Amino acid sequence: MKLAFFDSGIGGLSVLHHALKILPREEFIFFADEDNVPYGTKTPAQVLSFVDEAFEFLAAQKVSAIVVACNTATSVAVRKMRTKYPLPIIGMEPALKLALDTFPARKVLVTATAITINGEKIRRLIKRLHAENFSELKALPGLVTFAERQEFASPAVEEYLRGQLAPYDWEKFSSLVLGCTHFNYFKDTLRKILPPHVRILDGNAGTVNELIRRTNLTPQPADVRPSVKFFYSARLVTDAAELARLGKFLARLDEMEDIT
């Protein structure tokens, strides 16, 4: 089965990374909209236009399902894409429910891009989970910029995160939710900053599980090398240097995989 993973940039590789280990025998397309990244600083109308153009391309590739591995694009565009394209479209959702189920009656800090934090979708999620008193929202747009240039654990990254997270009384919190797929590259720095009792959670496994459910696939043994084609804004990536760059991102995700 041909499965597409779409993101504004390379953050969505973190979702693809998980899928490659669970479904290695499927055929994958990864579409990074590098011409328009980051989405989090754009208007909703701009993001909707970018997503629609990407979906038109992916539908022409005869994919069987599309994973929108981008919380911002999910927030803005998934509902409209589902009315336009007759195939399974799986969006991202911050792992707030997982955090609340795992640590009842403790507060959760949900981090994401500004457009996700200010969007109606996350408000509906908080209301549906009755989490108004147990959740706070924090935009960390700088992490998208750091991730796109492969700056993961520098003094500048640590200074940025320490400054952004300093105001919080972490004794009141159980977990920090990564509500942007770009943020998964920074788990080691976050782990260094956060108190040991604060867990770092993301929605990657839940998203891939939903893909499996919607496509009637089953988890497979990791006995083959997965087939992946990478596209930058509809352009097939064939340059050896760019493929090596993508490989470095995936290698970084290998390092981050077990950090919670």
N, C-alpha and C positions, 0 to 999 in steps of 0.2 A: 504494500500500500504506500502511495506517495503522500507524505505529510509535510505541510509547510509550517514553518515557524517565522513569525514576523515581529520585528522590533524597529524602533527608531534608530537604533545603533547596535552596539555589541552587547548590551545588557541581556538581551534575550538568549544569548549563548548559554546563560546559566540554566535556562529551562531546557534548551536543546541538549545540553550536557547530561542532564538527568534522563531525558528520553533516550539518548543514545545507549545508555546502560541498561535500560528497561526493555527497549524495543530495537535491538541492534540489527534485526533482519529486515526492517522496513527501509524505504527510500525517503530521504529527507532533503528538503530545500530550506535554506536559511536566508531570509531576506532582511538585510539591514539598510534602512533608509538613510544612508550616510550623507546624502545630499541635503537632508533637512534636519538632522540631529542637532540639538536636542529638541524634543517635542515639548518638554515641560515649560519652556519659556515662550511657546507659541500660543496663539489664540485657539479656542476650540474649533472655530471655523477652518483655520489653517490645518489643524491636525486632522479633522474630518476629511478634508480634501486630499491630504497626503495618504491617509489610510485607504481611501476609495481608489486612488490611483494604484497603490500597491496591490490591493485585492483584485483589481482588474487584470493585472499582470499574473498574479498567482492563479487565478481561475483559468487563465489561458494555458497554464502549465498542466492542467488536468489533475490538480491535487484532489485528494479525497477528503481532506480536512485542513483547517487553518487554525493554528494556535497563535493568538495575539499575545506574544510574550513581552508585553509592554503594558504596565498598569495605566499609564497616561492614555494610550490609544484605546485600551479597554474602556476606561471611564468615559471617553468622549464618543467613540465610534462603534462599539460592538453592537449595540442595539440596532442601529441603522444598517450595519452590514448584514445582520441576520435577516433583515427583511428583503435584502437585495440579492443575496447569494444562497442557493438551495443546497448547502453542504454544512456539515458540523463546523461551527466556529466556537472555539474555546477561548475565553478571556481569562485574564489574571484577576485575582481578588486578594487583597492583603490578608495575611493569615491571622486575622483578628479572632475569628472563631476558635482556631486551634489554640491560640494563646489563652483565651478565656476558659476554654474547656480544660486545658492543662493546669492552669493556675487560677481557680475560681476566686473571686473577691479580691484580686490584686490588679493594679493598674497596668495598662499596656501603652507603650509609646509606639505609634505607627508613623514611620518615616516614609516619605515619598517625594515626588516632584510637587511644585506649587500647584500645577493645574489639577493634579489628583487630589491634593489636600483640600483645595477649594471647590472641588466638584461635588455634584449632587449624589453621584453613585456611592461615595464613601459615607455620606451622611445617611443614605438609605441603609447601608450595611450596619452602621452603628445603631440606628434606630431598630432595625430588625433583630439585632442581638441584645437589645436593651442595655447597651454598653455606654450610655451617655456619661455615667459616673465612673467608668472604669477605663476610659480611653482618652488619650491626648494625641494630637496630630502635629507633626513637625516636618517642614520641607527642608530637604538637604540638596538643593540643586547643584552645589559645587561638586558633589560626588560624580555626577554624570560627566562633567568636564574632565575630572581626574581620570575616570575610567576610560574615556575615549582616547586619551593619550597614554594609556598604560602606566599611569602613575598611581600605584596602589598602596605603598607603605612608606612614603616619603615623610620627612619632617613636616612638609606643608600639609599633607593629608591629615597627619595626627593633630597638628595645630588647628586645622579647620574643624575636625570632629570634636576635639576637646572644647573649643569655643562654643560650638553649636549645642553641645550636650551638657555644658556646665550648669545651666540654670535648674536642672531637674534634681529633685530629691529622690535618689534611686532606691532608697529604702521603701518607698511606696510602690515601686514597680516590680513586676515579675519578669517582664520581657520587653524586648525591642523588636518590632516587626519591620522587615525590609519590604516596603511597599513599592519598590522600584527594582527591576531586575538588574540594573547597573550596580546596585548597592552590594550585591553578593560578592564582589571582588574585594571588599574591605572588611571581611569578617575578622581577620587577624588583628587589624588595628582597632576595631570595635571591641574585640575581646580584651585587648590590652587596656582599654579605657574603662569599660563597664565593670561594675562589681561582679564577683563570681556568681552571685545568685541570679543575675539578670540573664535570661536566655535570649539568644538571637534566633529568630524564626523567619522563614520565608514561605512563599506559596508555591514553590516549584513542584514538589512532589504531588501536592493536591491538584495542580493543573494537569500534570501528566496522567494522574489517575482518572481525571475527568475525560481526557482525550481517549484513554483506553476504554472507558465506559461508553462513550459516545460512538466509537468506531467498532466496538465489539472485538477489539484486539485482546491479546493476553500477554502478560510478561513473558519474555523469552530468555533463554540462557545466553550469556555473553560469550559466544563461541565464534563469532564472525566480526569482521571489521565493518562498521556501518558505512553506508553510501550517503554522502552529503555533497550537495552543490550549494555554493555560497554566491549570493548576489548582493551587490551594492546598488541600491536604487534601480533594480531591474538589469544591471550589468553583471554578467557572469564573471566571477573572480577566477582568473587563470594565472595571474602574475605570481611567481614563486615567492616573492617577498611578502606579498599580501596574504598568501596562504600560510606562510610561516608566522605572520603577525596573528592571524586567527588561531593558529595552533598554540601560540603563547597564551592567549586568553583562555583557551580550554585547559592548558596545563595549570594556569593559575586557579581555575575552578577545581581542578583535582586537589590542589593544596587546601582550598577553602571548604571542601566537601564535608568534613567531619567536625568543623568548628561550630559549636552551638553556644 
